[in-house]
Amino acid sequence: KGIEPPAELYEIDPLKVVGLTIEAGRLAEIREQRVRRLGGNNRQYAKLVEIYDELEAAEAVHRRLGCPVIEISELSIEETAARVIRLIEQRRAEAGIAAPTA
């Protein structure tokens, strides 16, 4: 929140950009666990009010980028990665761009 993304983000090929979002309550749970695990006392970090502000700021960046957004509240890291890859491949195919070869 309050930190502008680097200008380079807006220079990346739009077909390679995917936004991620999460339900505020779920993010609060994750952050509360992290604060407890790391022994910190940064309560602001896990407060819903702060999280809503951060999610609104992220949504504004997504709109500015014009990128698709994946809701990840109930997804594992592996599921999220698979959806991002699938979405990028789909967008490349729709644009008529061949997939890179390994």
Backbone as CSV, one residue per row, in Angstrom:
resi,resn,N_x,N_y,N_z,CA_x,CA_y,CA_z,C_x,C_y,C_z
1,LYS,0.844,-1.179,0.000,0.000,0.000,0.000,0.884,1.233,0.000
2,GLY,0.555,2.169,-0.870,1.306,3.399,-0.909,2.620,3.320,-1.661
3,ILE,2.947,2.142,-2.184,4.184,1.976,-2.944,3.811,1.782,-4.404
4,GLU,4.271,2.683,-5.240,3.980,2.591,-6.670,4.819,1.473,-7.286
5,PRO,4.192,0.636,-8.105,4.965,-0.418,-8.773,6.041,0.205,-9.667
6,PRO,7.118,-0.511,-9.919,8.177,0.030,-10.777,7.654,0.294,-12.189
7,ALA,8.165,1.327,-12.814,7.738,1.703,-14.164,7.917,0.554,-15.147
8,GLU,8.912,-0.292,-14.914,9.183,-1.422,-15.815,7.985,-2.364,-15.929
9,LEU,7.166,-2.425,-14.896,5.987,-3.297,-14.938,5.077,-2.919,-16.097
10,TYR,4.977,-1.635,-16.373,4.087,-1.155,-17.425,4.715,-1.275,-18.810
11,GLU,5.966,-1.699,-18.865,6.662,-1.877,-20.141,6.703,-3.338,-20.577
12,ILE,6.287,-4.250,-19.704,6.292,-5.685,-20.012,5.206,-5.986,-21.031
13,ASP,5.475,-6.946,-21.895,4.476,-7.409,-22.855,3.202,-7.746,-22.088
14,PRO,2.079,-7.083,-22.397,0.834,-7.313,-21.657,0.366,-8.768,-21.667
15,LEU,0.771,-9.532,-22.661,0.375,-10.938,-22.715,1.063,-11.764,-21.630
16,LYS,2.083,-11.185,-21.007,2.830,-11.898,-19.968,2.442,-11.461,-18.555
17,VAL,1.451,-10.595,-18.446,1.087,-10.048,-17.142,-0.249,-10.627,-16.680
18,VAL,-0.259,-11.148,-15.465,-1.468,-11.684,-14.848,-1.521,-11.148,-13.426
19,GLY,-2.674,-10.631,-13.040,-2.856,-10.155,-11.675,-3.387,-11.266,-10.789
20,LEU,-3.068,-11.181,-9.526,-3.591,-12.134,-8.542,-4.344,-11.350,-7.480
21,THR,-5.447,-11.914,-7.012,-6.175,-11.309,-5.906,-6.618,-12.406,-4.953
22,ILE,-6.995,-11.995,-3.759,-7.376,-12.943,-2.715,-8.462,-12.298,-1.866
23,GLU,-9.317,-13.104,-1.293,-10.368,-12.606,-0.410,-9.708,-12.013,0.837
24,ALA,-10.195,-10.864,1.258,-9.557,-10.136,2.362,-9.462,-10.965,3.642
25,GLY,-10.510,-11.674,3.985,-10.490,-12.485,5.199,-9.446,-13.580,5.145
26,ARG,-9.303,-14.187,3.981,-8.298,-15.246,3.806,-6.888,-14.677,3.962
27,LEU,-6.641,-13.513,3.363,-5.327,-12.884,3.484,-5.045,-12.500,4.938
28,ALA,-6.068,-12.048,5.650,-5.888,-11.718,7.066,-5.477,-12.960,7.856
29,GLU,-6.107,-14.106,7.574,-5.738,-15.359,8.251,-4.276,-15.711,7.999
30,ILE,-3.878,-15.638,6.736,-2.498,-15.965,6.364,-1.525,-15.039,7.087
31,ARG,-1.830,-13.758,7.101,-0.941,-12.789,7.735,-0.884,-12.957,9.249
32,GLU,-2.028,-13.258,9.857,-2.032,-13.478,11.310,-1.143,-14.665,11.665
33,GLN,-1.237,-15.734,10.892,-0.381,-16.904,11.124,1.087,-16.544,10.950
34,ARG,1.382,-15.758,9.946,2.767,-15.357,9.676,3.322,-14.517,10.823
35,VAL,2.530,-13.578,11.312,2.971,-12.731,12.426,3.256,-13.584,13.655
36,ARG,2.360,-14.539,13.957,2.574,-15.422,15.114,3.817,-16.285,14.924
37,ARG,3.958,-16.857,13.729,5.080,-17.755,13.458,6.419,-17.027,13.543
38,LEU,6.459,-15.809,13.062,7.713,-15.059,13.052,7.935,-14.280,14.346
39,GLY,6.959,-14.352,15.249,7.119,-13.698,16.538,7.025,-12.193,16.487
40,GLY,6.442,-11.673,15.428,6.321,-10.222,15.309,5.099,-9.702,16.033
41,ASN,5.015,-8.412,16.118,3.848,-7.803,16.735,3.249,-6.733,15.830
42,ASN,3.471,-6.848,14.546,2.954,-5.881,13.585,1.486,-6.191,13.301
43,ARG,0.624,-5.728,14.158,-0.812,-6.008,14.031,-1.420,-5.307,12.809
44,GLN,-0.884,-4.156,12.414,-1.404,-3.446,11.241,-1.350,-4.330,10.002
45,TYR,-0.299,-5.102,9.898,-0.057,-5.977,8.750,-1.217,-6.932,8.512
46,ALA,-1.877,-7.374,9.563,-2.954,-8.355,9.446,-4.340,-7.745,9.627
47,LYS,-4.437,-6.434,9.796,-5.736,-5.791,10.004,-6.527,-5.738,8.702
48,LEU,-7.816,-6.062,8.816,-8.676,-6.075,7.633,-8.740,-4.719,6.942
49,VAL,-8.770,-3.643,7.695,-8.837,-2.312,7.087,-7.631,-2.091,6.180
50,GLU,-6.455,-2.437,6.660,-5.229,-2.302,5.863,-5.284,-3.204,4.635
51,ILE,-5.766,-4.410,4.834,-5.832,-5.375,3.734,-6.791,-4.894,2.653
52,TYR,-7.952,-4.378,3.048,-8.893,-3.847,2.054,-8.250,-2.724,1.251
53,ASP,-7.519,-1.836,1.922,-6.827,-0.747,1.222,-5.814,-1.301,0.221
54,GLU,-5.049,-2.301,0.652,-4.044,-2.897,-0.232,-4.694,-3.584,-1.433
55,LEU,-5.796,-4.289,-1.187,-6.479,-4.975,-2.287,-7.078,-3.977,-3.275
56,GLU,-7.583,-2.848,-2.778,-8.089,-1.802,-3.670,-6.957,-1.218,-4.508
57,ALA,-5.807,-1.009,-3.896,-4.654,-0.487,-4.635,-4.209,-1.485,-5.702
58,ALA,-4.205,-2.769,-5.351,-3.830,-3.801,-6.326,-4.826,-3.834,-7.478
59,GLU,-6.109,-3.694,-7.157,-7.137,-3.679,-8.198,-6.932,-2.500,-9.153
60,ALA,-6.533,-1.357,-8.617,-6.256,-0.191,-9.457,-5.083,-0.471,-10.397
61,VAL,-4.057,-1.144,-9.904,-2.915,-1.511,-10.757,-3.374,-2.482,-11.839
62,HIS,-4.186,-3.460,-11.468,-4.702,-4.421,-12.455,-5.464,-3.689,-13.558
63,ARG,-6.312,-2.733,-13.165,-7.075,-1.970,-14.168,-6.133,-1.178,-15.064
64,ARG,-5.148,-0.539,-14.453,-4.187,0.267,-15.225,-3.423,-0.604,-16.225
65,LEU,-3.085,-1.812,-15.817,-2.368,-2.743,-16.693,-3.294,-3.396,-17.718
66,GLY,-4.580,-3.441,-17.398,-5.527,-4.123,-18.278,-5.293,-5.624,-18.310
67,CYS,-4.807,-6.164,-17.212,-4.459,-7.584,-17.182,-5.603,-8.422,-16.618
68,PRO,-5.653,-9.691,-17.006,-6.626,-10.585,-16.380,-6.211,-10.831,-14.931
69,VAL,-7.194,-11.156,-14.109,-6.935,-11.356,-12.683,-7.456,-12.727,-12.267
70,ILE,-6.647,-13.443,-11.506,-7.027,-14.757,-10.985,-7.271,-14.621,-9.485
71,GLU,-8.408,-15.141,-9.035,-8.767,-15.150,-7.613,-8.146,-16.399,-7.005
72,ILE,-7.292,-16.236,-5.998,-6.499,-17.367,-5.497,-6.796,-17.765,-4.052
73,SER,-7.903,-17.284,-3.495,-8.190,-17.534,-2.075,-8.127,-18.995,-1.678
74,GLU,-8.602,-19.873,-2.535,-8.670,-21.296,-2.194,-7.689,-22.145,-3.009
75,LEU,-6.710,-21.504,-3.633,-5.775,-22.238,-4.486,-4.427,-22.437,-3.801
76,SER,-3.811,-23.573,-4.076,-2.441,-23.807,-3.626,-1.496,-23.053,-4.564
77,ILE,-0.245,-22.987,-4.187,0.751,-22.350,-5.051,0.801,-23.065,-6.399
78,GLU,0.758,-24.393,-6.365,0.834,-25.177,-7.604,-0.376,-24.923,-8.498
79,GLU,-1.557,-24.853,-7.891,-2.769,-24.581,-8.671,-2.728,-23.176,-9.262
80,THR,-2.247,-22.231,-8.481,-2.131,-20.854,-8.962,-1.171,-20.789,-10.144
81,ALA,-0.009,-21.416,-10.011,0.976,-21.421,-11.096,0.399,-22.055,-12.352
82,ALA,-0.308,-23.165,-12.201,-0.897,-23.848,-13.358,-1.911,-22.943,-14.053
83,ARG,-2.711,-22.226,-13.284,-3.703,-21.323,-13.892,-3.034,-20.149,-14.598
84,VAL,-1.976,-19.619,-13.998,-1.247,-18.518,-14.638,-0.663,-18.990,-15.962
85,ILE,-0.011,-20.133,-15.956,0.591,-20.671,-17.184,-0.477,-20.909,-18.238
86,ARG,-1.577,-21.541,-17.832,-2.662,-21.830,-18.770,-3.228,-20.532,-19.366
87,LEU,-3.406,-19.515,-18.543,-3.943,-18.243,-19.014,-2.987,-17.559,-19.989
88,ILE,-1.709,-17.564,-19.672,-0.727,-16.950,-20.575,-0.690,-17.698,-21.902
89,GLU,-0.690,-19.024,-21.851,-0.691,-19.813,-23.090,-1.946,-19.540,-23.911
90,GLN,-3.085,-19.444,-23.259,-4.344,-19.162,-23.950,-4.302,-17.785,-24.613
91,ARG,-3.805,-16.797,-23.906,-3.728,-15.442,-24.460,-2.753,-15.383,-25.633
92,ARG,-1.643,-16.107,-25.537,-0.680,-16.153,-26.645,-1.317,-16.804,-27.870
93,ALA,-2.043,-17.898,-27.654,-2.701,-18.596,-28.766,-3.731,-17.686,-29.426
94,GLU,-4.505,-16.972,-28.627,-5.510,-16.054,-29.171,-4.866,-14.933,-29.971
95,ALA,-3.657,-14.543,-29.592,-2.934,-13.487,-30.301,-2.148,-14.035,-31.490
96,GLY,-2.183,-15.365,-31.670,-1.468,-15.983,-32.781,0.028,-16.056,-32.583
97,ILE,0.467,-16.101,-31.338,1.896,-16.169,-31.030,2.234,-17.597,-30.627
98,ALA,3.226,-18.156,-31.271,3.634,-19.533,-30.964,4.251,-19.604,-29.575
99,ALA,4.039,-20.729,-28.927,4.636,-20.951,-27.607,6.146,-21.068,-27.752
100,PRO,6.900,-20.555,-26.785,8.363,-20.668,-26.861,8.790,-22.127,-26.758
101,THR,9.876,-22.448,-27.425,10.403,-23.814,-27.352,11.510,-23.861,-26.317
102,ALA,11.615,-24.994,-25.668,12.612,-25.132,-24.597,13.970,-25.469,-25.126
